[in-house]
Amino acid sequence: MEVLEPSPEPASVRFGTHVSIKRGSQVRDIRIVGEDEADPSAGTIAWTSPLARTRRCGPW
């Protein structure tokens, strides 16, 4: 088994990916999760959400 370093700028996101969203001067860190785990107020969004889909997120 080999542990790989994550790409610094991935082309897409997957389950468990942490992303930073910048809006104006405010930056918020969120994690992409399954639909049943999503809680935007806790910093998690579903992979099917519009925001996650803009990052070409998929269940694969």
Contacts in CASP RR format, 6 or more apart in sequence:
PFRMAT RR
TARGET T0000
AUTHOR 0000-0000-0000
METHOD contacts of the structure
MODEL  1
MEVLEPSPEPASVRFGTHVSIKRGSQVRDIRIVGEDEADPSAGTIAWTSP
LARTRRCGPW
10 17 0 8 1.000
11 56 0 8 1.000
12 55 0 8 1.000
12 56 0 8 1.000
12 57 0 8 1.000
12 58 0 8 1.000
13 19 0 8 1.000
13 32 0 8 1.000
13 52 0 8 1.000
13 55 0 8 1.000
13 56 0 8 1.000
13 57 0 8 1.000
13 58 0 8 1.000
14 32 0 8 1.000
14 47 0 8 1.000
14 57 0 8 1.000
14 58 0 8 1.000
14 60 0 8 1.000
15 32 0 8 1.000
15 33 0 8 1.000
15 34 0 8 1.000
15 47 0 8 1.000
15 59 0 8 1.000
16 31 0 8 1.000
16 32 0 8 1.000
16 33 0 8 1.000
17 31 0 8 1.000
17 32 0 8 1.000
17 57 0 8 1.000
18 29 0 8 1.000
18 30 0 8 1.000
18 31 0 8 1.000
19 29 0 8 1.000
19 30 0 8 1.000
19 31 0 8 1.000
19 32 0 8 1.000
19 55 0 8 1.000
20 27 0 8 1.000
20 28 0 8 1.000
20 29 0 8 1.000
20 30 0 8 1.000
21 27 0 8 1.000
21 28 0 8 1.000
21 29 0 8 1.000
21 30 0 8 1.000
21 51 0 8 1.000
28 43 0 8 1.000
29 43 0 8 1.000
30 40 0 8 1.000
30 43 0 8 1.000
30 44 0 8 1.000
30 45 0 8 1.000
30 51 0 8 1.000
31 43 0 8 1.000
31 44 0 8 1.000
31 45 0 8 1.000
32 44 0 8 1.000
32 45 0 8 1.000
32 46 0 8 1.000
32 47 0 8 1.000
32 52 0 8 1.000
32 55 0 8 1.000
32 57 0 8 1.000
33 44 0 8 1.000
33 45 0 8 1.000
33 46 0 8 1.000
33 47 0 8 1.000
34 46 0 8 1.000
34 47 0 8 1.000
34 48 0 8 1.000
35 46 0 8 1.000
35 47 0 8 1.000
35 48 0 8 1.000
37 44 0 8 1.000
37 46 0 8 1.000
38 44 0 8 1.000
38 45 0 8 1.000
38 46 0 8 1.000
38 49 0 8 1.000
45 51 0 8 1.000
45 52 0 8 1.000
46 52 0 8 1.000
47 53 0 8 1.000
47 57 0 8 1.000
47 58 0 8 1.000
47 59 0 8 1.000
END
